[in-house]
Each structure stands twice: as C-alpha cells, then as structure tokens.
Amino acid sequence: MTPSAVNTIELPNDIFLGEVKRLIAEGKDATLHVRGYSMRPFLEDRRDKIVLTRLARTPQVGDAVLAEIAPGKYVYHRIIRIENETVTLKGDGNVRGTEQCHISHIVAATKLLIRKDKPYSPDGKAWRSYSALWPRWPLARRVLLAIHRRLPKTKTTNKNKIKQ
C-alpha cells in the first residue's frame, strides 16, 4: 500500500487511549508516538515512541506509566510517590504540578522506549539511572529544561533529520 493510499483518522485522546487501555487489558502491547512535552528532555513530542504493556508487577516509584487520572483523562508520567493506594505522578519535563490516581488506575507499564530511533529498556542501567536521578535534582532539572527549551529543534521525517 502506498503512503498516499493510507487514510488517517484523528481521534480525541479519551477515545484513542480508551482503546489502548482495552487492548492492554486483553494482553496486547501498544506502540504510541509521544505527544506533548511533559516527558522532555528525554522523550520528545512526535519524535519518540513508547511501547506499553500490561503490568507484570506492582508499580514502583520511578516507573513511567500510562495512568487514567480522571474518567477518560490519561497521562504518561513517572511515579514519584506511592502512599497506601494513592499514586502521585509527575512528567519529567514538569517543574511543578503533579497528578494523582488510585493504584488500580495505572493502565499500562513501559515495555520499551524508542528515543531517536534507538530502543531502551526501562529496566536497563541507563534508563534506571536516569529515572532515579532526574526527579531528585529539582534545581538542575529546572535549569536544564530551560536550556533545552531554547535549543534549536530538529524535525524527523522519513528518518531524515531536517533543521527547522
């Protein structure tokens, strides 16, 4: 099938991610392009992908998960605290502001992160180190995010990088 023969349908997030939630519950994996800026600088809007899967263990502080924080409202953020059955989440690119949900509303775990077309295991040494250190450095985080926002952006199209 040629690219011109492919139809594109845009769906609201609540419908699309609701379907992802259903597929994950059936035991299937889902690969999504990252949308939004809350997980930068390590996951970038429209450039990177995440592969989500059914939870195989109890979620832990440091895990990046898909969570339903209100009916039909989903976020892909990192767990920063678990108290009793309440999970607190925060995007890596957010300097303030958190979300909360019941632990049963964690929809999916991260199976694989694809950053700049390179796969990373969330259990690998590099990603675990980053996951442990980044949230603990609030001042460095704020400064590095401010610098990152000012860097020239690149756009990836058909694996060819084109500077904007």
N, C-alpha and C positions, 0 to 999 in steps of 0.2 A: 504494500500500500504506500503510495507516495505521500509526502507530508501535506500536499495540497488536498488530498482526499480525506484527511483526518478532520473530523468535526470536533470542535471544542465547546464544552458546556461549562459555564461558570455556575457554581453553587454557593449559596451562603455557607459560612463556616459551620453553623449549627447543624445543617443538613449533611454536609460533607463529613465532618468529624463524627457525627452521629453514626454514619455508615461505617466509618473507620472503627468506631467503638464496637459495632455489631460484628464486623469481620474479626477483630481481635478476640472478642468473646467466643467466636467459633474456632479459635485456634490458628487463624491465619496471621501472617505478618503483613504489615503495610509500609510502603516506602512513600515518604512525603517530601516535597521540596519545602525547605524552610521558608516561612513567610513572616515578615516582621523583623524587628530589630532588638527584641528583648533578650536574645541569647548571644549578642555580639560581645566581644570581637571574634569569638571562636566559631560561631555559626552565623553565616550571613544570609540575609534576605535574598531569595531566588537563586543563590549560588550553590548552597549546600543542601544535603538531604539527610534525613534520619530514617532508620528502619525501626519500626515499632513492633513489639511482640507482646504476648500475654505475660503477665507477671509470673515468674518462676519462683520467687521468694518474696518475703516481706520487704516492702520498700525501706530504704535506708537513707539517712542524711547523706547528701552528696549526689544521690541519683537524680538524673534528669528524666522526667516522666511526663506523659500526657495525662492531665487531670481535668475532670469536669468540676469547675468551681461553683457553678450555679447551673440550673437546668438549661442545657443547650449552649453553655459558655465554657470553652475549653482553653487551656494554656499548656504550652510545653515549657516547663520551667524546672529548676533544680529544687530539690527538697532541702530546706535549711534547718528545719526543726520538726520533730515529731513529739507531741505531748499527748499521752493517752491515745485517743483515736483521731486527734486533730493534726493535720499535716499543714505546715507552713511552707509556701513555695515562693521563689524569687527568681526572676530572669537574670542571667549573668550580666546582661547589659543594663540592668536597672540599678541605679544607685540608691533609690528608696522605693518604697511601696512593695507590699507582699500580698499574696492571696492565701486563702485557707480553704481546706476541704476536709471532709471525713476521709479516713484512710480507704474506705470502701469505694471512694470516687476516683481513685487512681485507675485510669483506664488502661494504660499500657506502659511497659518498660522500654528502655532503649536497647535494641539489639546491636545496632551498628550506626556509626556516624560517618557520613561521607563529606569530608571537608576538602574543597578544591580538588575533587575527584579522587581523593585518597581516603581509603577506609580506615577507621579507627574503632577498635573495640572499646566499649565503655568500661570493660574490666582490664584493659591494657594499662601498663605502667604510666605511659604519657598522659592518658586521659584521667586516670585515677589521681595522679599527682596534681594536675590542673584542677580537678574537681575538689580536691581537699584544700588547696592553697588559695585559689581565686576568691572564694567567699570570705576568707579570713583577712583580706587586705583591703579594707574599705577605702582608705586614702589612696593607695596605689591604684585601686580599681577606678576610682573617680578620675584620677589624673590620666591613666592610660586610656580610659574611654573617651575623655575629652580630646586627647591627641588623635585617637583612632577616628573620631568623627570628622576631624579636619583633614585627614589624608585623602588624596585623590582616589576616587572609586574606580574600579575596573568592572567591566561587564563581560560575562562569558556567554558566547553564542556559538553553538556547534563546536565547542571545545577550542574556539579561537578567542583569545583574550583581546578585547578592544578597549582602549582607554577612552573614557568619556571626556 
